[in-house]
């Protein structure tokens, strides 16, 4: 059975289930919505045509499933300081026993500090350069 995006979009539930069975050689799981069946079938057709997900993504995914941990982040000890320049101002954050001190106030997480500084939703460790972004 040759499936296309337009063909999948036009299928009713019975046709979607038949397409699933033809593609995977097993019955479709019960309770899946037509919308989910369409998206899943379209992804599978595209993955088979284009060769699937990138190899480095699959290797990383397999490592995570196996429980392998990517390199751990740095350990922050009380008394340490983090510096970050933001909009022309250098911000110093002190690592405290129960959180992080900035501007005379204690925060539970670096993310809360980053939010207080920028007003935006940042990953605190990423904002302070402790992690690489994806």
Backbone as XML, in Angstrom:
<?xml version="1.0"?>
<chain id="A" units="angstrom">
  <residue number="1" name="UNK">
    <atom name="N" x="0.842" y="-1.176" z="0.000"/>
    <atom name="CA" x="0.000" y="0.000" z="0.000"/>
    <atom name="C" x="0.890" y="1.242" z="0.000"/>
  </residue>
  <residue number="2" name="UNK">
    <atom name="N" x="0.702" y="2.124" z="-0.980"/>
    <atom name="CA" x="1.473" y="3.371" z="-1.098"/>
    <atom name="C" x="0.691" y="4.475" z="-0.413"/>
  </residue>
  <residue number="3" name="UNK">
    <atom name="N" x="1.282" y="5.040" z="0.640"/>
    <atom name="CA" x="0.609" y="6.093" z="1.396"/>
    <atom name="C" x="1.229" y="7.440" z="1.079"/>
  </residue>
  <residue number="4" name="UNK">
    <atom name="N" x="0.374" y="8.471" z="1.047"/>
    <atom name="CA" x="0.844" y="9.843" z="0.859"/>
    <atom name="C" x="0.182" y="10.710" z="1.923"/>
  </residue>
  <residue number="5" name="UNK">
    <atom name="N" x="0.717" y="11.903" z="2.120"/>
    <atom name="CA" x="0.152" y="12.818" z="3.118"/>
    <atom name="C" x="-1.302" y="13.132" z="2.789"/>
  </residue>
  <residue number="6" name="UNK">
    <atom name="N" x="-1.603" y="13.405" z="1.531"/>
    <atom name="CA" x="-2.977" y="13.719" z="1.134"/>
    <atom name="C" x="-3.880" y="12.511" z="1.336"/>
  </residue>
  <residue number="7" name="UNK">
    <atom name="N" x="-3.366" y="11.328" z="1.017"/>
    <atom name="CA" x="-4.157" y="10.113" z="1.198"/>
    <atom name="C" x="-4.450" y="9.845" z="2.659"/>
  </residue>
  <residue number="8" name="UNK">
    <atom name="N" x="-3.460" y="10.032" z="3.510"/>
    <atom name="CA" x="-3.651" y="9.810" z="4.956"/>
    <atom name="C" x="-4.660" y="10.806" z="5.504"/>
  </residue>
  <residue number="9" name="UNK">
    <atom name="N" x="-4.577" y="12.058" z="5.059"/>
    <atom name="CA" x="-5.484" y="13.109" z="5.547"/>
    <atom name="C" x="-6.939" y="12.784" z="5.192"/>
  </residue>
  <residue number="10" name="UNK">
    <atom name="N" x="-7.181" y="12.126" z="4.060"/>
    <atom name="CA" x="-8.540" y="11.843" z="3.601"/>
    <atom name="C" x="-9.125" y="10.557" z="4.198"/>
  </residue>
  <residue number="11" name="UNK">
    <atom name="N" x="-8.312" y="9.750" z="4.892"/>
    <atom name="CA" x="-8.774" y="8.445" z="5.394"/>
    <atom name="C" x="-9.718" y="8.581" z="6.585"/>
  </residue>
  <residue number="12" name="UNK">
    <atom name="N" x="-10.689" y="7.662" z="6.627"/>
    <atom name="CA" x="-11.525" y="7.561" z="7.824"/>
    <atom name="C" x="-10.825" y="6.624" z="8.807"/>
  </residue>
  <residue number="13" name="UNK">
    <atom name="N" x="-11.444" y="6.405" z="9.973"/>
    <atom name="CA" x="-10.811" y="5.610" z="11.023"/>
    <atom name="C" x="-10.476" y="4.186" z="10.563"/>
  </residue>
  <residue number="14" name="UNK">
    <atom name="N" x="-11.409" y="3.548" z="9.866"/>
    <atom name="CA" x="-11.188" y="2.172" z="9.410"/>
    <atom name="C" x="-10.005" y="2.104" z="8.451"/>
  </residue>
  <residue number="15" name="UNK">
    <atom name="N" x="-9.892" y="3.071" z="7.562"/>
    <atom name="CA" x="-8.778" y="3.095" z="6.614"/>
    <atom name="C" x="-7.454" y="3.368" z="7.331"/>
  </residue>
  <residue number="16" name="UNK">
    <atom name="N" x="-7.475" y="4.225" z="8.351"/>
    <atom name="CA" x="-6.258" y="4.517" z="9.124"/>
    <atom name="C" x="-5.770" y="3.259" z="9.844"/>
  </residue>
  <residue number="17" name="UNK">
    <atom name="N" x="-6.704" y="2.517" z="10.427"/>
    <atom name="CA" x="-6.336" y="1.290" z="11.134"/>
    <atom name="C" x="-5.803" y="0.251" z="10.151"/>
  </residue>
  <residue number="18" name="UNK">
    <atom name="N" x="-6.402" y="0.165" z="8.981"/>
    <atom name="CA" x="-5.916" y="-0.767" z="7.956"/>
    <atom name="C" x="-4.513" y="-0.362" z="7.484"/>
  </residue>
  <residue number="19" name="UNK">
    <atom name="N" x="-4.293" y="0.944" z="7.327"/>
    <atom name="CA" x="-2.966" y="1.420" z="6.915"/>
    <atom name="C" x="-1.929" y="1.101" z="7.992"/>
  </residue>
  <residue number="20" name="UNK">
    <atom name="N" x="-2.304" y="1.274" z="9.248"/>
    <atom name="CA" x="-1.398" y="0.948" z="10.367"/>
    <atom name="C" x="-1.008" y="-0.531" z="10.302"/>
  </residue>
  <residue number="21" name="UNK">
    <atom name="N" x="-2.021" y="-1.389" z="10.162"/>
    <atom name="CA" x="-1.780" y="-2.826" z="10.114"/>
    <atom name="C" x="-0.877" y="-3.179" z="8.933"/>
  </residue>
  <residue number="22" name="UNK">
    <atom name="N" x="-1.101" y="-2.545" z="7.792"/>
    <atom name="CA" x="-0.269" y="-2.805" z="6.623"/>
    <atom name="C" x="1.169" y="-2.325" z="6.813"/>
  </residue>
  <residue number="23" name="UNK">
    <atom name="N" x="1.341" y="-1.211" z="7.456"/>
    <atom name="CA" x="2.675" y="-0.635" z="7.635"/>
    <atom name="C" x="3.478" y="-1.365" z="8.704"/>
  </residue>
  <residue number="24" name="UNK">
    <atom name="N" x="2.835" y="-1.672" z="9.828"/>
    <atom name="CA" x="3.560" y="-2.234" z="10.974"/>
    <atom name="C" x="3.379" y="-3.741" z="11.145"/>
  </residue>
  <residue number="25" name="UNK">
    <atom name="N" x="2.536" y="-4.330" z="10.325"/>
    <atom name="CA" x="2.267" y="-5.771" z="10.407"/>
    <atom name="C" x="1.763" y="-6.175" z="11.793"/>
  </residue>
  <residue number="26" name="UNK">
    <atom name="N" x="1.010" y="-5.298" z="12.421"/>
    <atom name="CA" x="0.378" y="-5.586" z="13.713"/>
    <atom name="C" x="-0.818" y="-4.646" z="13.854"/>
  </residue>
  <residue number="27" name="UNK">
    <atom name="N" x="-1.784" y="-5.040" z="14.680"/>
    <atom name="CA" x="-2.961" y="-4.180" z="14.831"/>
    <atom name="C" x="-2.611" y="-2.868" z="15.529"/>
  </residue>
  <residue number="28" name="UNK">
    <atom name="N" x="-3.374" y="-1.839" z="15.211"/>
    <atom name="CA" x="-3.175" y="-0.532" z="15.850"/>
    <atom name="C" x="-3.560" y="-0.622" z="17.321"/>
  </residue>
  <residue number="29" name="UNK">
    <atom name="N" x="-2.824" y="0.051" z="18.204"/>
    <atom name="CA" x="-3.214" y="0.071" z="19.620"/>
    <atom name="C" x="-4.608" y="0.663" z="19.774"/>
  </residue>
  <residue number="30" name="UNK">
    <atom name="N" x="-5.356" y="0.130" z="20.690"/>
    <atom name="CA" x="-6.724" y="0.606" z="20.911"/>
    <atom name="C" x="-6.696" y="1.996" z="21.539"/>
  </residue>
  <residue number="31" name="UNK">
    <atom name="N" x="-7.692" y="2.778" z="21.225"/>
    <atom name="CA" x="-7.879" y="4.067" z="21.876"/>
    <atom name="C" x="-7.133" y="5.227" z="21.257"/>
  </residue>
  <residue number="32" name="UNK">
    <atom name="N" x="-6.417" y="5.016" z="20.147"/>
    <atom name="CA" x="-5.716" y="6.135" z="19.522"/>
    <atom name="C" x="-6.705" y="6.962" z="18.710"/>
  </residue>
  <residue number="33" name="UNK">
    <atom name="N" x="-6.603" y="8.269" z="18.834"/>
    <atom name="CA" x="-7.503" y="9.146" z="18.086"/>
    <atom name="C" x="-7.123" y="9.132" z="16.602"/>
  </residue>
  <residue number="34" name="UNK">
    <atom name="N" x="-8.070" y="9.534" z="15.771"/>
    <atom name="CA" x="-7.801" y="9.607" z="14.334"/>
    <atom name="C" x="-6.679" y="10.609" z="14.070"/>
  </residue>
  <residue number="35" name="UNK">
    <atom name="N" x="-6.680" y="11.701" z="14.793"/>
    <atom name="CA" x="-5.652" y="12.717" z="14.618"/>
    <atom name="C" x="-4.270" y="12.140" z="14.916"/>
  </residue>
  <residue number="36" name="UNK">
    <atom name="N" x="-4.153" y="11.384" z="16.012"/>
    <atom name="CA" x="-2.870" y="10.788" z="16.363"/>
    <atom name="C" x="-2.473" y="9.739" z="15.333"/>
  </residue>
  <residue number="37" name="UNK">
    <atom name="N" x="-3.414" y="8.900" z="14.902"/>
    <atom name="CA" x="-3.111" y="7.895" z="13.875"/>
    <atom name="C" x="-2.578" y="8.563" z="12.609"/>
  </residue>
  <residue number="38" name="UNK">
    <atom name="N" x="-3.212" y="9.658" z="12.198"/>
    <atom name="CA" x="-2.766" y="10.370" z="10.994"/>
    <atom name="C" x="-1.331" y="10.876" z="11.159"/>
  </residue>
  <residue number="39" name="UNK">
    <atom name="N" x="-1.069" y="11.533" z="12.293"/>
    <atom name="CA" x="0.273" y="12.082" z="12.514"/>
    <atom name="C" x="1.323" y="10.972" z="12.567"/>
  </residue>
  <residue number="40" name="UNK">
    <atom name="N" x="1.012" y="9.891" z="13.263"/>
    <atom name="CA" x="1.972" y="8.800" z="13.408"/>
    <atom name="C" x="2.245" y="8.136" z="12.068"/>
  </residue>
  <residue number="41" name="UNK">
    <atom name="N" x="1.191" y="7.877" z="11.306"/>
    <atom name="CA" x="1.367" y="7.262" z="9.988"/>
    <atom name="C" x="2.157" y="8.182" z="9.057"/>
  </residue>
  <residue number="42" name="UNK">
    <atom name="N" x="1.842" y="9.467" z="9.077"/>
    <atom name="CA" x="2.553" y="10.413" z="8.210"/>
    <atom name="C" x="4.034" y="10.458" z="8.582"/>
  </residue>
  <residue number="43" name="UNK">
    <atom name="N" x="4.344" y="10.469" z="9.882"/>
    <atom name="CA" x="5.742" y="10.476" z="10.310"/>
    <atom name="C" x="6.447" y="9.208" z="9.836"/>
  </residue>
  <residue number="44" name="UNK">
    <atom name="N" x="5.803" y="8.068" z="10.025"/>
    <atom name="CA" x="6.431" y="6.793" z="9.648"/>
    <atom name="C" x="6.681" y="6.725" z="8.144"/>
  </residue>
  <residue number="45" name="UNK">
    <atom name="N" x="5.723" y="7.184" z="7.352"/>
    <atom name="CA" x="5.894" y="7.181" z="5.896"/>
    <atom name="C" x="7.070" y="8.085" z="5.519"/>
  </residue>
  <residue number="46" name="UNK">
    <atom name="N" x="7.124" y="9.275" z="6.116"/>
    <atom name="CA" x="8.210" y="10.213" z="5.829"/>
    <atom name="C" x="9.556" y="9.639" z="6.274"/>
  </residue>
  <residue number="47" name="UNK">
    <atom name="N" x="9.596" y="9.038" z="7.462"/>
    <atom name="CA" x="10.845" y="8.462" z="7.967"/>
    <atom name="C" x="11.342" y="7.346" z="7.054"/>
  </residue>
  <residue number="48" name="UNK">
    <atom name="N" x="10.440" y="6.526" z="6.570"/>
    <atom name="CA" x="10.846" y="5.431" z="5.671"/>
    <atom name="C" x="11.330" y="5.959" z="4.331"/>
  </residue>
  <residue number="49" name="UNK">
    <atom name="N" x="10.718" y="7.042" z="3.847"/>
    <atom name="CA" x="11.130" y="7.615" z="2.566"/>
    <atom name="C" x="12.468" y="8.339" z="2.672"/>
  </residue>
  <residue number="50" name="UNK">
    <atom name="N" x="12.696" y="9.021" z="3.802"/>
    <atom name="CA" x="13.888" y="9.864" z="3.941"/>
    <atom name="C" x="14.985" y="9.240" z="4.792"/>
  </residue>
  <residue number="51" name="UNK">
    <atom name="N" x="14.774" y="8.028" z="5.273"/>
    <atom name="CA" x="15.831" y="7.348" z="6.015"/>
    <atom name="C" x="15.762" y="7.483" z="7.516"/>
  </residue>
  <residue number="52" name="UNK">
    <atom name="N" x="14.694" y="8.022" z="8.061"/>
    <atom name="CA" x="14.552" y="8.084" z="9.514"/>
    <atom name="C" x="15.231" y="9.278" z="10.146"/>
  </residue>
  <residue number="53" name="UNK">
    <atom name="N" x="15.400" y="9.196" z="11.450"/>
    <atom name="CA" x="16.006" y="10.278" z="12.205"/>
    <atom name="C" x="17.520" y="10.287" z="12.017"/>
  </residue>
  <residue number="54" name="UNK">
    <atom name="N" x="18.167" y="11.443" z="12.227"/>
    <atom name="CA" x="19.628" y="11.510" z="12.079"/>
    <atom name="C" x="20.335" y="10.541" z="13.025"/>
  </residue>
  <residue number="55" name="UNK">
    <atom name="N" x="21.458" y="9.993" z="12.562"/>
    <atom name="CA" x="22.191" y="8.986" z="13.331"/>
    <atom name="C" x="22.630" y="9.503" z="14.692"/>
  </residue>
  <residue number="56" name="UNK">
    <atom name="N" x="23.152" y="10.735" z="14.769"/>
    <atom name="CA" x="23.612" y="11.251" z="16.057"/>
    <atom name="C" x="22.455" y="11.412" z="17.044"/>
  </residue>
  <residue number="57" name="UNK">
    <atom name="N" x="21.271" y="11.746" z="16.544"/>
    <atom name="CA" x="20.101" y="11.837" z="17.412"/>
    <atom name="C" x="19.747" y="10.458" z="17.961"/>
  </residue>
  <residue number="58" name="UNK">
    <atom name="N" x="19.766" y="9.447" z="17.093"/>
    <atom name="CA" x="19.439" y="8.084" z="17.521"/>
    <atom name="C" x="20.448" y="7.557" z="18.535"/>
  </residue>
  <residue number="59" name="UNK">
    <atom name="N" x="21.745" y="7.851" z="18.332"/>
    <atom name="CA" x="22.775" y="7.412" z="19.279"/>
    <atom name="C" x="22.526" y="8.056" z="20.639"/>
  </residue>
  <residue number="60" name="UNK">
    <atom name="N" x="22.249" y="9.358" z="20.663"/>
    <atom name="CA" x="21.965" y="10.050" z="21.922"/>
    <atom name="C" x="20.721" y="9.506" z="22.603"/>
  </residue>
  <residue number="61" name="UNK">
    <atom name="N" x="19.704" y="9.217" z="21.823"/>
    <atom name="CA" x="18.475" y="8.663" z="22.365"/>
    <atom name="C" x="18.717" y="7.288" z="22.973"/>
  </residue>
  <residue number="62" name="UNK">
    <atom name="N" x="19.459" y="6.448" z="22.277"/>
    <atom name="CA" x="19.774" y="5.113" z="22.795"/>
    <atom name="C" x="20.591" y="5.200" z="24.086"/>
  </residue>
  <residue number="63" name="UNK">
    <atom name="N" x="21.510" y="6.161" z="24.161"/>
    <atom name="CA" x="22.304" y="6.342" z="25.388"/>
    <atom name="C" x="21.399" y="6.745" z="26.554"/>
  </residue>
  <residue number="64" name="UNK">
    <atom name="N" x="20.462" y="7.636" z="26.302"/>
    <atom name="CA" x="19.565" y="8.074" z="27.374"/>
    <atom name="C" x="18.658" y="6.937" z="27.828"/>
  </residue>
  <residue number="65" name="UNK">
    <atom name="N" x="18.152" y="6.159" z="26.878"/>
    <atom name="CA" x="17.296" y="5.022" z="27.216"/>
    <atom name="C" x="18.071" y="4.006" z="28.047"/>
  </residue>
  <residue number="66" name="UNK">
    <atom name="N" x="19.342" y="3.816" z="27.718"/>
    <atom name="CA" x="20.180" y="2.857" z="28.449"/>
    <atom name="C" x="20.605" y="3.387" z="29.815"/>
  </residue>
  <residue number="67" name="UNK">
    <atom name="N" x="20.278" y="4.640" z="30.095"/>
    <atom name="CA" x="20.623" y="5.207" z="31.395"/>
    <atom name="C" x="21.962" y="5.896" z="31.433"/>
  </residue>
  <residue number="68" name="UNK">
    <atom name="N" x="22.620" y="5.994" z="30.292"/>
    <atom name="CA" x="23.915" y="6.684" z="30.256"/>
    <atom name="C" x="23.681" y="8.173" z="30.473"/>
  </residue>
  <residue number="69" name="UNK">
    <atom name="N" x="24.545" y="8.762" z="31.235"/>
    <atom name="CA" x="24.414" y="10.187" z="31.523"/>
    <atom name="C" x="25.446" y="10.930" z="30.693"/>
  </residue>
  <residue number="70" name="UNK">
    <atom name="N" x="24.990" y="11.975" z="30.026"/>
    <atom name="CA" x="25.947" y="12.826" z="29.350"/>
    <atom name="C" x="26.796" y="13.489" z="30.428"/>
  </residue>
  <residue number="71" name="UNK">
    <atom name="N" x="27.820" y="14.170" z="30.023"/>
    <atom name="CA" x="28.733" y="14.734" z="31.004"/>
    <atom name="C" x="27.969" y="15.521" z="32.070"/>
  </residue>
  <residue number="72" name="UNK">
    <atom name="N" x="28.294" y="15.287" z="33.328"/>
    <atom name="CA" x="27.604" y="16.019" z="34.386"/>
    <atom name="C" x="28.016" y="17.482" z="34.377"/>
  </residue>
  <residue number="73" name="UNK">
    <atom name="N" x="27.114" y="18.325" z="34.854"/>
    <atom name="CA" x="27.422" y="19.738" z="34.943"/>
    <atom name="C" x="28.363" y="20.002" z="36.110"/>
  </residue>
  <residue number="74" name="UNK">
    <atom name="N" x="28.901" y="21.200" z="36.173"/>
    <atom name="CA" x="29.810" y="21.521" z="37.267"/>
    <atom name="C" x="29.084" y="21.513" z="38.606"/>
  </residue>
  <residue number="75" name="UNK">
    <atom name="N" x="29.806" y="21.154" z="39.650"/>
    <atom name="CA" x="29.247" y="21.163" z="40.986"/>
    <atom name="C" x="29.474" y="22.544" z="41.585"/>
  </residue>
  <residue number="76" name="UNK">
    <atom name="N" x="28.407" y="23.160" z="42.028"/>
    <atom name="CA" x="28.505" y="24.481" z="42.630"/>
    <atom name="C" x="28.505" y="24.324" z="44.138"/>
  </residue>
  <residue number="77" name="UNK">
    <atom name="N" x="29.501" y="24.919" z="44.792"/>
    <atom name="CA" x="29.629" y="24.807" z="46.244"/>
    <atom name="C" x="29.296" y="26.133" z="46.892"/>
  </residue>
  <residue number="78" name="UNK">
    <atom name="N" x="28.714" y="26.093" z="48.078"/>
    <atom name="CA" x="28.416" y="27.338" z="48.795"/>
    <atom name="C" x="29.661" y="28.213" z="48.899"/>
  </residue>
  <residue number="79" name="UNK">
    <atom name="N" x="29.468" y="29.492" z="48.653"/>
    <atom name="CA" x="30.570" y="30.435" z="48.675"/>
    <atom name="C" x="31.065" y="30.781" z="47.281"/>
  </residue>
  <residue number="80" name="UNK">
    <atom name="N" x="30.733" y="29.954" z="46.317"/>
    <atom name="CA" x="31.129" y="30.226" z="44.936"/>
    <atom name="C" x="30.357" y="31.405" z="44.374"/>
  </residue>
  <residue number="81" name="UNK">
    <atom name="N" x="30.883" y="31.986" z="43.304"/>
    <atom name="CA" x="30.217" y="33.131" z="42.674"/>
    <atom name="C" x="30.096" y="32.895" z="41.184"/>
  </residue>
  <residue number="82" name="UNK">
    <atom name="N" x="28.995" y="33.319" z="40.655"/>
    <atom name="CA" x="28.761" y="33.280" z="39.215"/>
    <atom name="C" x="28.620" y="34.721" z="38.739"/>
  </residue>
  <residue number="83" name="UNK">
    <atom name="N" x="29.257" y="35.041" z="37.641"/>
    <atom name="CA" x="29.171" y="36.378" z="37.066"/>
    <atom name="C" x="28.542" y="36.283" z="35.690"/>
  </residue>
  <residue number="84" name="UNK">
    <atom name="N" x="27.665" y="37.242" z="35.401"/>
    <atom name="CA" x="27.026" y="37.274" z="34.085"/>
    <atom name="C" x="26.768" y="38.716" z="33.719"/>
  </residue>
  <residue number="85" name="UNK">
    <atom name="N" x="27.215" y="39.109" z="32.552"/>
    <atom name="CA" x="26.944" y="40.446" z="32.055"/>
    <atom name="C" x="25.626" y="40.395" z="31.277"/>
  </residue>
  <residue number="86" name="UNK">
    <atom name="N" x="24.740" y="41.321" z="31.600"/>
    <atom name="CA" x="23.450" y="41.364" z="30.913"/>
    <atom name="C" x="23.066" y="42.818" z="30.690"/>
  </residue>
  <residue number="87" name="UNK">
    <atom name="N" x="22.874" y="43.193" z="29.460"/>
    <atom name="CA" x="22.497" y="44.558" z="29.091"/>
    <atom name="C" x="23.420" y="45.605" z="29.702"/>
  </residue>
  <residue number="88" name="UNK">
    <atom name="N" x="24.720" y="45.344" z="29.666"/>
    <atom name="CA" x="25.702" y="46.306" z="30.131"/>
    <atom name="C" x="25.947" y="46.304" z="31.632"/>
  </residue>
  <residue number="89" name="UNK">
    <atom name="N" x="25.278" y="45.439" z="32.363"/>
    <atom name="CA" x="25.457" y="45.350" z="33.814"/>
    <atom name="C" x="25.989" y="43.975" z="34.162"/>
  </residue>
  <residue number="90" name="UNK">
    <atom name="N" x="27.021" y="43.946" z="35.033"/>
    <atom name="CA" x="27.551" y="42.665" z="35.490"/>
    <atom name="C" x="26.798" y="42.252" z="36.750"/>
  </residue>
  <residue number="91" name="UNK">
    <atom name="N" x="26.245" y="41.058" z="36.716"/>
    <atom name="CA" x="25.477" y="40.512" z="37.839"/>
    <atom name="C" x="26.308" y="39.437" z="38.520"/>
  </residue>
  <residue number="92" name="UNK">
    <atom name="N" x="26.461" y="39.559" z="39.844"/>
    <atom name="CA" x="27.195" y="38.570" z="40.642"/>
    <atom name="C" x="26.185" y="37.796" z="41.484"/>
  </residue>
  <residue number="93" name="UNK">
    <atom name="N" x="26.229" y="36.482" z="41.356"/>
    <atom name="CA" x="25.333" y="35.607" z="42.110"/>
    <atom name="C" x="26.196" y="34.742" z="43.018"/>
  </residue>
  <residue number="94" name="UNK">
    <atom name="N" x="25.871" y="34.718" z="44.303"/>
    <atom name="CA" x="26.612" y="33.902" z="45.262"/>
    <atom name="C" x="25.878" y="32.581" z="45.472"/>
  </residue>
  <residue number="95" name="UNK">
    <atom name="N" x="26.622" y="31.480" z="45.423"/>
    <atom name="CA" x="26.046" y="30.166" z="45.689"/>
    <atom name="C" x="25.924" y="30.039" z="47.203"/>
  </residue>
  <residue number="96" name="UNK">
    <atom name="N" x="24.713" y="29.840" z="47.688"/>
    <atom name="CA" x="24.454" y="29.728" z="49.126"/>
    <atom name="C" x="24.072" y="28.289" z="49.458"/>
  </residue>
  <residue number="97" name="UNK">
    <atom name="N" x="23.954" y="27.995" z="50.729"/>
    <atom name="CA" x="23.629" y="26.633" z="51.176"/>
    <atom name="C" x="22.286" y="26.160" z="50.626"/>
  </residue>
  <residue number="98" name="UNK">
    <atom name="N" x="21.280" y="27.013" z="50.661"/>
    <atom name="CA" x="19.955" y="26.585" z="50.216"/>
    <atom name="C" x="19.500" y="27.205" z="48.921"/>
  </residue>
  <residue number="99" name="UNK">
    <atom name="N" x="20.392" y="27.835" z="48.194"/>
    <atom name="CA" x="19.975" y="28.469" z="46.953"/>
    <atom name="C" x="21.041" y="29.408" z="46.422"/>
  </residue>
  <residue number="100" name="UNK">
    <atom name="N" x="20.594" y="30.554" z="45.903"/>
    <atom name="CA" x="21.488" y="31.501" z="45.250"/>
    <atom name="C" x="21.093" y="32.917" z="45.667"/>
  </residue>
  <residue number="101" name="UNK">
    <atom name="N" x="22.094" y="33.741" z="46.039"/>
    <atom name="CA" x="21.840" y="35.115" z="46.461"/>
    <atom name="C" x="22.208" y="36.079" z="45.353"/>
  </residue>
  <residue number="102" name="UNK">
    <atom name="N" x="21.263" y="36.947" z="45.056"/>
    <atom name="CA" x="21.488" y="37.996" z="44.073"/>
    <atom name="C" x="20.708" y="39.232" z="44.508"/>
  </residue>
  <residue number="103" name="UNK">
    <atom name="N" x="21.366" y="40.368" z="44.490"/>
    <atom name="CA" x="20.714" y="41.636" z="44.822"/>
    <atom name="C" x="20.060" y="41.611" z="46.200"/>
  </residue>
  <residue number="104" name="UNK">
    <atom name="N" x="20.700" y="40.949" z="47.163"/>
    <atom name="CA" x="20.189" y="40.911" z="48.529"/>
    <atom name="C" x="19.027" y="39.959" z="48.749"/>
  </residue>
  <residue number="105" name="UNK">
    <atom name="N" x="18.678" y="39.191" z="47.770"/>
    <atom name="CA" x="17.555" y="38.262" z="47.885"/>
    <atom name="C" x="18.039" y="36.846" z="47.579"/>
  </residue>
  <residue number="106" name="UNK">
    <atom name="N" x="17.472" y="35.839" z="48.253"/>
    <atom name="CA" x="17.838" y="34.442" z="48.015"/>
    <atom name="C" x="16.786" y="33.781" z="47.132"/>
  </residue>
  <residue number="107" name="UNK">
    <atom name="N" x="17.268" y="33.059" z="46.128"/>
    <atom name="CA" x="16.401" y="32.345" z="45.189"/>
    <atom name="C" x="16.678" y="30.845" z="45.296"/>
  </residue>
  <residue number="108" name="UNK">
    <atom name="N" x="15.671" y="30.042" z="45.060"/>
    <atom name="CA" x="15.823" y="28.575" z="45.141"/>
    <atom name="C" x="16.618" y="27.998" z="43.983"/>
  </residue>
  <residue number="109" name="UNK">
    <atom name="N" x="16.574" y="28.654" z="42.833"/>
    <atom name="CA" x="17.224" y="28.085" z="41.647"/>
    <atom name="C" x="17.886" y="29.173" z="40.817"/>
  </residue>
  <residue number="110" name="UNK">
    <atom name="N" x="18.838" y="28.755" z="39.985"/>
    <atom name="CA" x="19.459" y="29.685" z="39.055"/>
    <atom name="C" x="18.459" y="30.181" z="38.010"/>
  </residue>
  <residue number="111" name="UNK">
    <atom name="N" x="17.503" y="29.354" z="37.705"/>
    <atom name="CA" x="16.476" y="29.758" z="36.746"/>
    <atom name="C" x="15.673" y="30.933" z="37.290"/>
  </residue>
  <residue number="112" name="UNK">
    <atom name="N" x="15.365" y="30.907" z="38.580"/>
    <atom name="CA" x="14.646" y="32.028" z="39.198"/>
    <atom name="C" x="15.493" y="33.294" z="39.166"/>
  </residue>
  <residue number="113" name="UNK">
    <atom name="N" x="16.797" y="33.162" z="39.376"/>
    <atom name="CA" x="17.692" y="34.323" z="39.306"/>
    <atom name="C" x="17.721" y="34.869" z="37.880"/>
  </residue>
  <residue number="114" name="UNK">
    <atom name="N" x="17.875" y="33.981" z="36.902"/>
    <atom name="CA" x="17.911" y="34.408" z="35.500"/>
    <atom name="C" x="16.617" y="35.120" z="35.121"/>
  </residue>
  <residue number="115" name="UNK">
    <atom name="N" x="15.501" y="34.640" z="35.624"/>
    <atom name="CA" x="14.210" y="35.272" z="35.342"/>
    <atom name="C" x="14.146" y="36.652" z="35.983"/>
  </residue>
  <residue number="116" name="UNK">
    <atom name="N" x="14.649" y="36.774" z="37.214"/>
    <atom name="CA" x="14.650" y="38.067" z="37.901"/>
    <atom name="C" x="15.533" y="39.074" z="37.156"/>
  </residue>
  <residue number="117" name="UNK">
    <atom name="N" x="16.644" y="38.625" z="36.616"/>
    <atom name="CA" x="17.560" y="39.511" z="35.908"/>
    <atom name="C" x="16.990" y="39.941" z="34.560"/>
  </residue>
  <residue number="118" name="UNK">
    <atom name="N" x="16.465" y="38.986" z="33.806"/>
    <atom name="CA" x="16.074" y="39.263" z="32.416"/>
    <atom name="C" x="14.597" y="39.550" z="32.215"/>
  </residue>
  <residue number="119" name="UNK">
    <atom name="N" x="13.761" y="39.032" z="33.126"/>
    <atom name="CA" x="12.316" y="39.139" z="32.929"/>
    <atom name="C" x="11.797" y="38.112" z="31.937"/>
  </residue>
  <residue number="120" name="UNK">
    <atom name="N" x="12.683" y="37.222" z="31.458"/>
    <atom name="CA" x="12.299" y="36.199" z="30.475"/>
    <atom name="C" x="12.528" y="34.811" z="31.064"/>
  </residue>
  <residue number="121" name="UNK">
    <atom name="N" x="11.958" y="33.823" z="30.443"/>
    <atom name="CA" x="12.103" y="32.435" z="30.897"/>
    <atom name="C" x="13.374" y="31.830" z="30.314"/>
  </residue>
  <residue number="122" name="UNK">
    <atom name="N" x="14.424" y="31.827" z="31.089"/>
    <atom name="CA" x="15.708" y="31.249" z="30.707"/>
    <atom name="C" x="15.966" y="30.016" z="31.546"/>
  </residue>
  <residue number="123" name="UNK">
    <atom name="N" x="16.733" y="29.092" z="31.016"/>
    <atom name="CA" x="17.311" y="28.037" z="31.847"/>
    <atom name="C" x="18.435" y="28.709" z="32.616"/>
  </residue>
  <residue number="124" name="UNK">
    <atom name="N" x="18.386" y="28.657" z="33.938"/>
    <atom name="CA" x="19.410" y="29.305" z="34.749"/>
    <atom name="C" x="20.812" y="28.804" z="34.457"/>
  </residue>
  <residue number="125" name="UNK">
    <atom name="N" x="21.025" y="27.466" z="34.466"/>
    <atom name="CA" x="22.366" y="26.969" z="34.149"/>
    <atom name="C" x="22.848" y="27.412" z="32.763"/>
  </residue>
  <residue number="126" name="UNK">
    <atom name="N" x="21.946" y="27.471" z="31.813"/>
    <atom name="CA" x="22.341" y="27.918" z="30.467"/>
    <atom name="C" x="22.648" y="29.414" z="30.467"/>
  </residue>
  <residue number="127" name="UNK">
    <atom name="N" x="21.829" y="30.207" z="31.145"/>
    <atom name="CA" x="22.035" y="31.644" z="31.222"/>
    <atom name="C" x="23.411" y="31.969" z="31.810"/>
  </residue>
  <residue number="128" name="UNK">
    <atom name="N" x="23.819" y="31.228" z="32.825"/>
    <atom name="CA" x="25.091" y="31.481" z="33.473"/>
    <atom name="C" x="26.256" y="30.717" z="32.846"/>
  </residue>
  <residue number="129" name="UNK">
    <atom name="N" x="26.020" y="30.070" z="31.702"/>
    <atom name="CA" x="27.092" y="29.422" z="30.957"/>
    <atom name="C" x="27.544" y="28.093" z="31.536"/>
  </residue>
  <residue number="130" name="UNK">
    <atom name="N" x="26.691" y="27.442" z="32.328"/>
    <atom name="CA" x="27.053" y="26.161" z="32.922"/>
    <atom name="C" x="26.684" y="24.981" z="32.034"/>
  </residue>
  <residue number="131" name="UNK">
    <atom name="N" x="25.838" y="25.230" z="31.027"/>
    <atom name="CA" x="25.414" y="24.176" z="30.088"/>
    <atom name="C" x="25.395" y="24.742" z="28.690"/>
  </residue>
  <residue number="132" name="UNK">
    <atom name="N" x="25.674" y="23.878" z="27.744"/>
    <atom name="CA" x="25.547" y="24.263" z="26.339"/>
    <atom name="C" x="24.095" y="24.173" z="25.954"/>
  </residue>
  <residue number="133" name="UNK">
    <atom name="N" x="23.664" y="24.996" z="25.026"/>
    <atom name="CA" x="22.309" y="24.901" z="24.513"/>
    <atom name="C" x="22.227" y="23.852" z="23.432"/>
  </residue>
  <residue number="134" name="UNK">
    <atom name="N" x="21.031" y="23.382" z="23.134"/>
    <atom name="CA" x="20.839" y="22.401" z="22.058"/>
    <atom name="C" x="20.784" y="23.094" z="20.739"/>
  </residue>
</chain>
